Amino acid sequence: MEIYQTKASKIAGTDFREVHHKALRSYQKIKRRSKRRPYIRSAYFNKEKIFLALFWQHLFEKKNWRDRLRRLCFYNCGLELIQKTRFEPQSRENPNKCSEILHRFVGTTPNGEIFRVQVKENKNSGQKFLISIYPKE
């Protein structure tokens, strides 16, 4: 599996509020471009839309604040990875729901930290959603 090297660096900060504010600013820029649901286009999926709102729902389902902070630090890196990579992801059917495919992309920050981005694809409609961004442990 190939790993994409991002140019965007990790969001700096130790407090969740500080990092959340910076990530939300990036999200708001994307959100202003669309009248309906915010999305970015993916190079791997031939410029198809990847919707972003599910990521925020999934993030706030996490009980642990440190886990939220750890994931949110990689937000800008994850967006760049989805937009620019053409490397083949690990794809498999969702074990909990057979009508979905999960795609996992791997990337590194300029500092060499490895992270993963998970995109969910609905088989019936073909829509794709960003679910999660997290560092490799």
C-alpha positions as CSV (number, residue, x, y, z in Angstrom):
1,M,0.0,0.0,0.0
2,E,1.3,3.4,-1.0
3,I,1.3,6.3,1.5
4,Y,0.5,9.9,0.3
5,Q,2.8,12.7,1.7
6,T,0.6,15.8,2.5
7,K,1.9,19.3,2.4
8,A,-0.7,20.5,4.9
9,S,0.6,20.2,8.5
10,K,-1.1,19.0,11.6
11,I,-3.3,21.7,13.4
12,A,-1.2,22.9,16.3
13,G,-2.6,23.2,19.7
14,T,-3.1,21.4,23.0
15,D,-6.6,22.6,23.9
16,F,-9.6,21.1,22.2
17,R,-11.3,24.5,21.8
18,E,-8.3,26.0,20.1
19,V,-7.9,23.1,17.6
20,H,-11.7,22.9,17.0
21,H,-11.8,26.6,16.2
22,K,-9.0,26.2,13.5
23,A,-10.6,23.0,12.0
24,L,-14.0,24.6,12.0
25,R,-12.6,27.6,10.1
26,S,-11.4,25.2,7.3
27,Y,-14.8,23.5,7.3
28,Q,-16.6,26.9,7.0
29,K,-14.6,27.8,3.9
30,I,-15.7,24.6,2.2
31,K,-19.3,25.0,3.5
32,R,-19.6,28.5,1.9
33,R,-18.9,27.1,-1.5
34,S,-22.0,25.0,-1.5
35,K,-25.7,25.9,-1.0
36,R,-26.6,22.5,0.4
37,R,-24.3,19.8,1.9
38,P,-20.6,20.7,2.2
39,Y,-18.3,18.4,0.1
40,I,-14.9,18.1,-1.4
41,R,-13.9,16.4,-4.7
42,S,-11.7,13.4,-4.6
43,A,-9.0,12.7,-7.2
44,Y,-9.1,8.9,-6.6
45,F,-12.8,8.7,-7.2
46,N,-12.6,10.7,-10.5
47,K,-13.6,14.0,-8.9
48,E,-16.8,12.6,-7.3
49,K,-18.1,14.4,-4.2
50,I,-17.2,13.3,-0.7
51,F,-19.6,14.8,1.8
52,L,-18.2,16.1,5.1
53,A,-21.0,16.5,7.6
54,L,-20.9,12.8,8.8
55,F,-17.3,13.4,10.1
56,W,-18.5,16.0,12.6
57,Q,-21.3,13.8,13.8
58,H,-18.9,10.8,14.2
59,L,-16.4,13.0,16.0
60,F,-18.8,14.3,18.6
61,E,-20.1,10.7,19.4
62,K,-16.7,10.1,20.9
63,K,-16.8,10.4,24.7
64,N,-13.1,11.0,25.3
65,W,-12.0,14.6,24.7
66,R,-8.4,13.6,24.1
67,D,-9.5,11.2,21.3
68,R,-11.5,14.1,19.7
69,L,-8.5,16.3,19.9
70,R,-6.2,13.6,18.5
71,R,-8.4,13.1,15.5
72,L,-9.2,16.8,14.9
73,C,-5.5,17.7,14.7
74,F,-5.3,15.8,11.4
75,Y,-8.4,17.4,9.8
76,N,-6.5,19.6,7.2
77,C,-4.2,16.8,6.4
78,G,-7.1,14.4,5.8
79,L,-8.9,16.8,3.5
80,E,-5.8,17.3,1.4
81,L,-5.3,13.5,1.3
82,I,-8.8,12.9,0.0
83,Q,-8.6,15.7,-2.6
84,K,-5.2,14.9,-4.1
85,T,-4.3,11.2,-3.6
86,R,-4.7,8.7,-6.5
87,F,-3.2,5.8,-4.5
88,E,-5.3,2.7,-4.0
89,P,-7.0,2.5,-0.6
90,Q,-7.8,-0.6,1.4
91,S,-11.4,-1.2,0.5
92,R,-13.7,-3.7,2.2
93,E,-17.4,-4.3,2.8
94,N,-18.7,-2.9,6.1
95,P,-19.2,-5.9,8.4
96,N,-22.1,-4.2,10.1
97,K,-24.0,-3.2,6.9
98,C,-23.6,-5.1,3.7
99,S,-24.8,-2.1,1.6
100,E,-21.7,0.0,2.4
101,I,-18.0,-0.2,1.4
102,L,-15.3,1.3,3.6
103,H,-12.2,2.8,2.0
104,R,-9.1,3.5,4.1
105,F,-6.5,5.9,2.8
106,V,-3.1,6.3,4.5
107,G,-1.0,9.5,4.5
108,T,1.8,11.2,6.3
109,T,2.2,14.7,7.6
110,P,5.4,16.7,6.6
111,N,6.7,15.7,10.1
112,G,6.4,12.0,9.3
113,E,3.3,11.2,11.4
114,I,1.2,8.5,9.8
115,F,-2.6,8.9,9.8
116,R,-5.6,7.2,8.1
117,V,-8.8,8.6,6.5
118,Q,-11.9,6.5,6.3
119,V,-14.5,7.1,3.6
120,K,-17.8,5.3,3.5
121,E,-19.5,4.5,0.1
122,N,-23.1,3.6,-0.1
123,K,-23.4,0.9,-2.8
124,N,-27.0,1.7,-3.7
125,S,-26.7,5.5,-4.3
126,G,-22.9,5.7,-4.9
127,Q,-22.6,8.6,-2.4
128,K,-19.4,8.9,-0.4
129,F,-19.0,10.3,3.1
130,L,-15.9,11.2,5.2
131,I,-16.3,9.2,8.4
132,S,-13.1,9.5,10.3
133,I,-9.5,10.8,10.4
134,Y,-7.2,9.3,12.9
135,P,-3.5,8.8,13.6
136,K,-2.0,5.3,13.2
137,E,-1.1,3.8,16.5
